[in-house]
Amino acid sequence: MKFRRLGEATATATIVFDGRTISCQAGESVAAALLAAGVDHFRTTPVSGVPRLPFCMIGNCFDCLVQIDGRADCQACLSIVADGMIVRSQSGAGRLEDR
């Protein structure tokens, strides 16, 4: 596991990522929740299709772009989980019709 929470996690929210239900803590970032659940990539690059994960966790690198509740190009590291949130991985540059 590349990422883990410090201490015991108390599941207080549930999100769905690419059809997979993930228990997480209210108040944590979507990126932290996905990494703690063992998600192996959040998006792929537009040109080569290489899988990407968050790098900086502070909103500078844009490697954590996902679709949240139908809105594309959301930075998972800056988005706070909300119970029932639907998160999808982003393929390439996303789709304009999703914005």
N, CA, C and O atoms as a GROMACS GRO file, in nm:
protein
  396
    1MET      N    1   0.085  -0.118   0.000
    1MET     CA    2   0.000   0.000   0.000
    1MET      C    3   0.089   0.124   0.000
    1MET      O    4   0.177   0.138   0.085
    2LYS      N    5   0.068   0.211  -0.094
    2LYS     CA    6   0.149   0.331  -0.108
    2LYS      C    7   0.104   0.443  -0.016
    2LYS      O    8   0.182   0.534   0.013
    3PHE      N    9  -0.019   0.440   0.029
    3PHE     CA   10  -0.076   0.548   0.108
    3PHE      C   11  -0.161   0.487   0.216
    3PHE      O   12  -0.237   0.393   0.190
    4ARG      N   13  -0.150   0.537   0.337
    4ARG     CA   14  -0.238   0.490   0.444
    4ARG      C   15  -0.263   0.604   0.542
    4ARG      O   16  -0.183   0.696   0.556
    5ARG      N   17  -0.375   0.594   0.608
    5ARG     CA   18  -0.412   0.694   0.708
    5ARG      C   19  -0.331   0.670   0.835
    5ARG      O   20  -0.290   0.558   0.864
    6LEU      N   21  -0.309   0.776   0.909
    6LEU     CA   22  -0.249   0.764   1.040
    6LEU      C   23  -0.360   0.733   1.139
    6LEU      O   24  -0.461   0.804   1.141
    7GLY      N   25  -0.345   0.632   1.218
    7GLY     CA   26  -0.448   0.596   1.315
    7GLY      C   27  -0.564   0.524   1.250
    7GLY      O   28  -0.562   0.492   1.131
    8GLU      N   29  -0.664   0.499   1.331
    8GLU     CA   30  -0.783   0.428   1.286
    8GLU      C   31  -0.875   0.520   1.206
    8GLU      O   32  -0.897   0.635   1.243
    9ALA      N   33  -0.927   0.468   1.098
    9ALA     CA   34  -1.021   0.544   1.016
    9ALA      C   35  -1.163   0.508   1.057
    9ALA      O   36  -1.198   0.391   1.071
   10THR      N   37  -1.243   0.609   1.078
   10THR     CA   38  -1.384   0.588   1.108
   10THR      C   39  -1.463   0.631   0.986
   10THR      O   40  -1.466   0.749   0.951
   11ALA      N   41  -1.527   0.535   0.921
   11ALA     CA   42  -1.604   0.566   0.800
   11ALA      C   43  -1.725   0.649   0.837
   11ALA      O   44  -1.812   0.606   0.913
   12THR      N   45  -1.731   0.770   0.782
   12THR     CA   46  -1.844   0.858   0.809
   12THR      C   47  -1.910   0.904   0.679
   12THR      O   48  -2.009   0.977   0.682
   13ALA      N   49  -1.856   0.860   0.567
   13ALA     CA   50  -1.912   0.896   0.436
   13ALA      C   51  -1.884   0.783   0.339
   13ALA      O   52  -1.793   0.702   0.360
   14THR      N   53  -1.963   0.777   0.235
   14THR     CA   54  -1.944   0.678   0.129
   14THR      C   55  -1.945   0.750  -0.004
   14THR      O   56  -2.034   0.831  -0.032
   15ILE      N   57  -1.846   0.721  -0.087
   15ILE     CA   58  -1.842   0.774  -0.223
   15ILE      C   59  -1.836   0.656  -0.319
   15ILE      O   60  -1.807   0.544  -0.279
   16VAL      N   61  -1.864   0.682  -0.445
   16VAL     CA   62  -1.856   0.578  -0.547
   16VAL      C   63  -1.754   0.623  -0.649
   16VAL      O   64  -1.766   0.731  -0.706
   17PHE      N   65  -1.652   0.539  -0.672
   17PHE     CA   66  -1.548   0.568  -0.770
   17PHE      C   67  -1.551   0.462  -0.878
   17PHE      O   68  -1.524   0.344  -0.852
   18ASP      N   69  -1.584   0.502  -1.000
   18ASP     CA   70  -1.592   0.410  -1.113
   18ASP      C   71  -1.674   0.284  -1.079
   18ASP      O   72  -1.636   0.173  -1.115
   19GLY      N   73  -1.786   0.305  -1.009
   19GLY     CA   74  -1.875   0.196  -0.973
   19GLY      C   75  -1.840   0.123  -0.846
   19GLY      O   76  -1.915   0.035  -0.803
   20ARG      N   77  -1.729   0.157  -0.784
   20ARG     CA   78  -1.683   0.092  -0.661
   20ARG      C   79  -1.718   0.178  -0.541
   20ARG      O   80  -1.682   0.296  -0.538
   21THR      N   81  -1.787   0.123  -0.442
   21THR     CA   82  -1.823   0.196  -0.322
   21THR      C   83  -1.703   0.201  -0.228
   21THR      O   84  -1.640   0.099  -0.200
   22ILE      N   85  -1.673   0.322  -0.179
   22ILE     CA   86  -1.557   0.343  -0.093
   22ILE      C   87  -1.602   0.415   0.033
   22ILE      O   88  -1.665   0.520   0.027
   23SER      N   89  -1.570   0.357   0.148
   23SER     CA   90  -1.598   0.422   0.276
   23SER      C   91  -1.484   0.516   0.307
   23SER      O   92  -1.367   0.482   0.288
   24CYS      N   93  -1.517   0.634   0.355
   24CYS     CA   94  -1.414   0.733   0.383
   24CYS      C   95  -1.457   0.822   0.499
   24CYS      O   96  -1.567   0.807   0.553
   25GLN      N   97  -1.370   0.913   0.536
   25GLN     CA   98  -1.399   1.004   0.645
   25GLN      C   99  -1.446   1.137   0.591
   25GLN      O  100  -1.385   1.194   0.500
   26ALA      N  101  -1.555   1.187   0.646
   26ALA     CA  102  -1.601   1.320   0.608
   26ALA      C  103  -1.490   1.420   0.642
   26ALA      O  104  -1.426   1.409   0.746
   27GLY      N  105  -1.468   1.515   0.552
   27GLY     CA  106  -1.366   1.616   0.575
   27GLY      C  107  -1.233   1.588   0.508
   27GLY      O  108  -1.149   1.677   0.497
   28GLU      N  109  -1.211   1.464   0.464
   28GLU     CA  110  -1.085   1.436   0.395
   28GLU      C  111  -1.102   1.463   0.246
   28GLU      O  112  -1.214   1.471   0.195
   29SER      N  113  -0.992   1.478   0.177
   29SER     CA  114  -0.998   1.504   0.033
   29SER      C  115  -1.037   1.377  -0.041
   29SER      O  116  -1.017   1.265   0.007
   30VAL      N  117  -1.092   1.397  -0.160
   30VAL     CA  118  -1.126   1.284  -0.246
   30VAL      C  119  -0.998   1.206  -0.277
   30VAL      O  120  -1.000   1.083  -0.278
   31ALA      N  121  -0.888   1.276  -0.302
   31ALA     CA  122  -0.761   1.209  -0.331
   31ALA      C  123  -0.717   1.120  -0.215
   31ALA      O  124  -0.678   1.005  -0.237
   32ALA      N  125  -0.724   1.170  -0.093
   32ALA     CA  126  -0.684   1.090   0.024
   32ALA      C  127  -0.773   0.967   0.038
   32ALA      O  128  -0.724   0.858   0.069
   33ALA      N  129  -0.903   0.984   0.016
   33ALA     CA  130  -0.996   0.871   0.027
   33ALA      C  131  -0.965   0.764  -0.078
   33ALA      O  132  -0.964   0.645  -0.048
   34LEU      N  133  -0.940   0.808  -0.202
   34LEU     CA  134  -0.912   0.712  -0.309
   34LEU      C  135  -0.778   0.642  -0.287
   34LEU      O  136  -0.768   0.521  -0.308
   35LEU      N  137  -0.677   0.717  -0.247
   35LEU     CA  138  -0.546   0.656  -0.221
   35LEU      C  139  -0.554   0.556  -0.106
   35LEU      O  140  -0.497   0.448  -0.115
   36ALA      N  141  -0.625   0.591   0.001
   36ALA     CA  142  -0.639   0.500   0.115
   36ALA      C  143  -0.714   0.373   0.077
   36ALA      O  144  -0.694   0.268   0.138
   37ALA      N  145  -0.801   0.383  -0.024
   37ALA     CA  146  -0.876   0.266  -0.072
   37ALA      C  147  -0.797   0.183  -0.172
   37ALA      O  148  -0.845   0.080  -0.220
   38GLY      N  149  -0.675   0.227  -0.204
   38GLY     CA  150  -0.590   0.149  -0.294
   38GLY      C  151  -0.613   0.173  -0.442
   38GLY      O  152  -0.571   0.093  -0.524
   39VAL      N  153  -0.679   0.283  -0.477
   39VAL     CA  154  -0.701   0.314  -0.619
   39VAL      C  155  -0.565   0.335  -0.685
   39VAL      O  156  -0.481   0.409  -0.633
   40ASP      N  157  -0.541   0.269  -0.801
   40ASP     CA  158  -0.409   0.271  -0.863
   40ASP      C  159  -0.386   0.382  -0.964
   40ASP      O  160  -0.272   0.407  -1.003
   41HIS      N  161  -0.493   0.450  -1.009
   41HIS     CA  162  -0.476   0.570  -1.092
   41HIS      C  163  -0.607   0.647  -1.098
   41HIS      O  164  -0.716   0.590  -1.089
   42PHE      N  165  -0.594   0.778  -1.113
   42PHE     CA  166  -0.712   0.865  -1.114
   42PHE      C  167  -0.748   0.906  -1.257
   42PHE      O  168  -0.865   0.928  -1.287
   43ARG      N  169  -0.649   0.917  -1.343
   43ARG     CA  170  -0.671   0.962  -1.480
   43ARG      C  171  -0.562   0.906  -1.569
   43ARG      O  172  -0.466   0.846  -1.522
   44THR      N  173  -0.579   0.926  -1.700
   44THR     CA  174  -0.474   0.893  -1.795
   44THR      C  175  -0.438   1.020  -1.871
   44THR      O  176  -0.521   1.111  -1.884
   45THR      N  177  -0.315   1.027  -1.921
   45THR     CA  178  -0.270   1.146  -1.992
   45THR      C  179  -0.331   1.152  -2.132
   45THR      O  180  -0.360   1.048  -2.191
   46PRO      N  181  -0.352   1.273  -2.185
   46PRO     CA  182  -0.415   1.288  -2.316
   46PRO      C  183  -0.337   1.228  -2.432
   46PRO      O  184  -0.398   1.171  -2.523
   47VAL      N  185  -0.205   1.240  -2.432
   47VAL     CA  186  -0.127   1.198  -2.548
   47VAL      C  187  -0.093   1.049  -2.544
   47VAL      O  188  -0.121   0.977  -2.640
   48SER      N  189  -0.034   1.002  -2.434
   48SER     CA  190   0.015   0.864  -2.430
   48SER      C  191  -0.075   0.768  -2.355
   48SER      O  192  -0.056   0.646  -2.365
   49GLY      N  193  -0.173   0.818  -2.279
   49GLY     CA  194  -0.261   0.730  -2.204
   49GLY      C  195  -0.198   0.673  -2.078
   49GLY      O  196  -0.250   0.575  -2.022
   50VAL      N  197  -0.088   0.732  -2.031
   50VAL     CA  198  -0.020   0.684  -1.911
   50VAL      C  199  -0.106   0.712  -1.788
   50VAL      O  200  -0.159   0.822  -1.774
   51PRO      N  201  -0.123   0.614  -1.700
   51PRO     CA  202  -0.202   0.636  -1.578
   51PRO      C  203  -0.130   0.732  -1.482
   51PRO      O  204  -0.008   0.727  -1.469
   52ARG      N  205  -0.207   0.816  -1.415
   52ARG     CA  206  -0.151   0.916  -1.324
   52ARG      C  207  -0.220   0.909  -1.188
   52ARG      O  208  -0.338   0.875  -1.177
   53LEU      N  209  -0.144   0.942  -1.085
   53LEU     CA  210  -0.190   0.956  -0.947
   53LEU      C  211  -0.154   1.095  -0.898
   53LEU      O  212  -0.072   1.162  -0.962
   54PRO      N  213  -0.211   1.139  -0.786
   54PRO     CA  214  -0.171   1.268  -0.732
   54PRO      C  215  -0.021   1.270  -0.702
   54PRO      O  216   0.036   1.170  -0.659
   55PHE      N  217   0.040   1.383  -0.726
   55PHE     CA  218   0.182   1.399  -0.700
   55PHE      C  219   0.204   1.497  -0.585
   55PHE      O  220   0.274   1.465  -0.489
   56CYS      N  221   0.146   1.615  -0.595
   56CYS     CA  222   0.177   1.719  -0.497
   56CYS      C  223   0.078   1.725  -0.381
   56CYS      O  224   0.116   1.765  -0.270
   57MET      N  225  -0.046   1.687  -0.403
   57MET     CA  226  -0.154   1.692  -0.303
   57MET      C  227  -0.188   1.833  -0.255
   57MET      O  228  -0.250   1.850  -0.150
   58ILE      N  229  -0.146   1.936  -0.332
   58ILE     CA  230  -0.178   2.075  -0.296
   58ILE      C  231  -0.233   2.154  -0.414
   58ILE      O  232  -0.242   2.277  -0.405
   59GLY      N  233  -0.270   2.088  -0.522
   59GLY     CA  234  -0.336   2.155  -0.634
   59GLY      C  235  -0.247   2.214  -0.741
   59GLY      O  236  -0.296   2.285  -0.828
   60ASN      N  237  -0.117   2.186  -0.737
   60ASN     CA  238  -0.026   2.243  -0.836
   60ASN      C  239  -0.005   2.156  -0.960
   60ASN      O  240   0.013   2.209  -1.069
   61CYS      N  241  -0.008   2.025  -0.945
   61CYS     CA  242   0.036   1.937  -1.055
   61CYS      C  243  -0.077   1.893  -1.149
   61CYS      O  244  -0.049   1.857  -1.264
   62PHE      N  245  -0.201   1.894  -1.105
   62PHE     CA  246  -0.316   1.853  -1.185
   62PHE      C  247  -0.313   1.705  -1.225
   62PHE      O  248  -0.382   1.665  -1.319
   63ASP      N  249  -0.235   1.624  -1.157
   63ASP     CA  250  -0.232   1.480  -1.186
   63ASP      C  251  -0.350   1.406  -1.123
   63ASP      O  252  -0.368   1.287  -1.148
   64CYS      N  253  -0.429   1.475  -1.043
   64CYS     CA  254  -0.540   1.410  -0.973
   64CYS      C  255  -0.676   1.444  -1.033
   64CYS      O  256  -0.778   1.427  -0.967
   65LEU      N  257  -0.679   1.491  -1.158
   65LEU     CA  258  -0.807   1.531  -1.218
   65LEU      C  259  -0.903   1.413  -1.230
   65LEU      O  260  -0.867   1.306  -1.278
   66VAL      N  261  -1.026   1.436  -1.185
   66VAL     CA  262  -1.133   1.337  -1.191
   66VAL      C  263  -1.263   1.407  -1.228
   66VAL      O  264  -1.268   1.530  -1.238
   67GLN      N  265  -1.365   1.330  -1.248
   67GLN     CA  266  -1.500   1.385  -1.269
   67GLN      C  267  -1.576   1.363  -1.138
   67GLN      O  268  -1.580   1.251  -1.086
   68ILE      N  269  -1.635   1.469  -1.085
   68ILE     CA  270  -1.711   1.459  -0.960
   68ILE      C  271  -1.855   1.504  -0.986
   68ILE      O  272  -1.880   1.616  -1.029
   69ASP      N  273  -1.947   1.414  -0.959
   69ASP     CA  274  -2.090   1.442  -0.978
   69ASP      C  275  -2.119   1.503  -1.114
   69ASP      O  276  -2.196   1.598  -1.126
   70GLY      N  277  -2.055   1.448  -1.219
   70GLY     CA  278  -2.079   1.491  -1.356
   70GLY      C  279  -1.996   1.608  -1.404
   70GLY      O  280  -2.003   1.645  -1.521
   71ARG      N  281  -1.918   1.668  -1.317
   71ARG     CA  282  -1.835   1.783  -1.354
   71ARG      C  283  -1.690   1.737  -1.377
   71ARG      O  284  -1.627   1.682  -1.286
   72ALA      N  285  -1.640   1.759  -1.498
   72ALA     CA  286  -1.504   1.714  -1.534
   72ALA      C  287  -1.399   1.811  -1.480
   72ALA      O  288  -1.430   1.922  -1.438
   73ASP      N  289  -1.275   1.766  -1.483
   73ASP     CA  290  -1.157   1.845  -1.447
   73ASP      C  291  -1.157   1.895  -1.303
   73ASP      O  292  -1.113   2.007  -1.277
   74CYS      N  293  -1.206   1.814  -1.210
   74CYS     CA  294  -1.202   1.849  -1.068
   74CYS      C  295  -1.072   1.796  -1.009
   74CYS      O  296  -1.034   1.682  -1.036
   75GLN      N  297  -1.006   1.875  -0.930
   75GLN     CA  298  -0.884   1.831  -0.863
   75GLN      C  299  -0.923   1.754  -0.737
   75GLN      O  300  -0.978   1.812  -0.643
   76ALA      N  301  -0.895   1.625  -0.735
   76ALA     CA  302  -0.933   1.540  -0.623
   76ALA      C  303  -0.864   1.581  -0.494
   76ALA      O  304  -0.920   1.564  -0.386
   77CYS      N  305  -0.743   1.636  -0.504
   77CYS     CA  306  -0.671   1.675  -0.382
   77CYS      C  307  -0.730   1.799  -0.316
   77CYS      O  308  -0.707   1.822  -0.198
   78LEU      N  309  -0.806   1.879  -0.392
   78LEU     CA  310  -0.867   2.000  -0.337
   78LEU      C  311  -1.016   1.985  -0.312
   78LEU      O  312  -1.080   2.078  -0.263
   79SER      N  313  -1.072   1.869  -0.346
   79SER     CA  314  -1.216   1.844  -0.331
   79SER      C  315  -1.240   1.762  -0.206
   79SER      O  316  -1.176   1.658  -0.186
   80ILE      N  317  -1.330   1.806  -0.122
   80ILE     CA  318  -1.363   1.737   0.002
   80ILE      C  319  -1.476   1.638  -0.024
   80ILE      O  320  -1.573   1.669  -0.094
   81VAL      N  321  -1.463   1.517   0.033
   81VAL     CA  322  -1.566   1.415   0.012
   81VAL      C  323  -1.700   1.460   0.070
   81VAL      O  324  -1.706   1.531   0.170
   82ALA      N  325  -1.804   1.418   0.005
   82ALA     CA  326  -1.941   1.437   0.053
   82ALA      C  327  -2.012   1.304   0.039
   82ALA      O  328  -1.995   1.235  -0.062
   83ASP      N  329  -2.089   1.268   0.136
   83ASP     CA  330  -2.158   1.140   0.134
   83ASP      C  331  -2.242   1.128   0.007
   83ASP      O  332  -2.320   1.217  -0.025
   84GLY      N  333  -2.226   1.017  -0.065
   84GLY     CA  334  -2.300   0.992  -0.187
   84GLY      C  335  -2.237   1.047  -0.314
   84GLY      O  336  -2.294   1.034  -0.422
   85MET      N  337  -2.121   1.110  -0.301
   85MET     CA  338  -2.052   1.168  -0.417
   85MET      C  339  -2.019   1.060  -0.520
   85MET      O  340  -1.977   0.951  -0.484
   86ILE      N  341  -2.037   1.092  -0.648
   86ILE     CA  342  -2.002   1.001  -0.757
   86ILE      C  343  -1.875   1.055  -0.823
   86ILE      O  344  -1.874   1.167  -0.876
   87VAL      N  345  -1.770   0.976  -0.820
   87VAL     CA  346  -1.641   1.016  -0.876
   87VAL      C  347  -1.604   0.919  -0.986
   87VAL      O  348  -1.617   0.797  -0.971
   88ARG      N  349  -1.558   0.973  -1.099
   88ARG     CA  350  -1.516   0.888  -1.211
   88ARG      C  351  -1.375   0.926  -1.251
   88ARG      O  352  -1.337   1.043  -1.245
   89SER      N  353  -1.297   0.826  -1.291
   89SER     CA  354  -1.163   0.855  -1.343
   89SER      C  355  -1.178   0.931  -1.474
   89SER      O  356  -1.280   0.924  -1.541
   90GLN      N  357  -1.074   1.005  -1.507
   90GLN     CA  358  -1.078   1.086  -1.628
   90GLN      C  359  -0.983   1.027  -1.730
   90GLN      O  360  -0.867   0.997  -1.700
   91SER      N  361  -1.031   1.010  -1.850
   91SER     CA  362  -0.951   0.955  -1.958
   91SER      C  363  -0.900   1.068  -2.046
   91SER      O  364  -0.980   1.140  -2.106
   92GLY      N  365  -0.770   1.083  -2.054
   92GLY     CA  366  -0.712   1.189  -2.136
   92GLY      C  367  -0.747   1.326  -2.083
   92GLY      O  368  -0.734   1.353  -1.963
   93ALA      N  369  -0.791   1.414  -2.171
   93ALA     CA  370  -0.821   1.552  -2.134
   93ALA      C  371  -0.965   1.571  -2.089
   93ALA      O  372  -1.009   1.684  -2.073
   94GLY      N  373  -1.039   1.466  -2.069
   94GLY     CA  374  -1.179   1.479  -2.032
   94GLY      C  375  -1.262   1.507  -2.157
   94GLY      O  376  -1.210   1.510  -2.268
   95ARG      N  377  -1.390   1.527  -2.136
   95ARG     CA  378  -1.479   1.555  -2.248
   95ARG      C  379  -1.549   1.687  -2.225
   95ARG      O  380  -1.596   1.713  -2.114
   96LEU      N  381  -1.556   1.770  -2.326
   96LEU     CA  382  -1.618   1.900  -2.311
   96LEU      C  383  -1.764   1.891  -2.270
   96LEU      O  384  -1.813   1.977  -2.197
   97GLU      N  385  -1.834   1.788  -2.317
   97GLU     CA  386  -1.976   1.776  -2.281
   97GLU      C  387  -1.996   1.743  -2.134
   97GLU      O  388  -2.108   1.755  -2.084
   98ASP      N  389  -1.890   1.701  -2.062
   98ASP     CA  390  -1.900   1.672  -1.920
   98ASP      C  391  -1.882   1.795  -1.834
   98ASP      O  392  -1.906   1.789  -1.713
   99ARG      N  393  -1.842   1.908  -1.893
   99ARG     CA  394  -1.810   2.027  -1.814
   99ARG      C  395  -1.931   2.107  -1.783
   99ARG      O  396  -1.922   2.211  -1.717
   0.00000   0.00000   0.00000
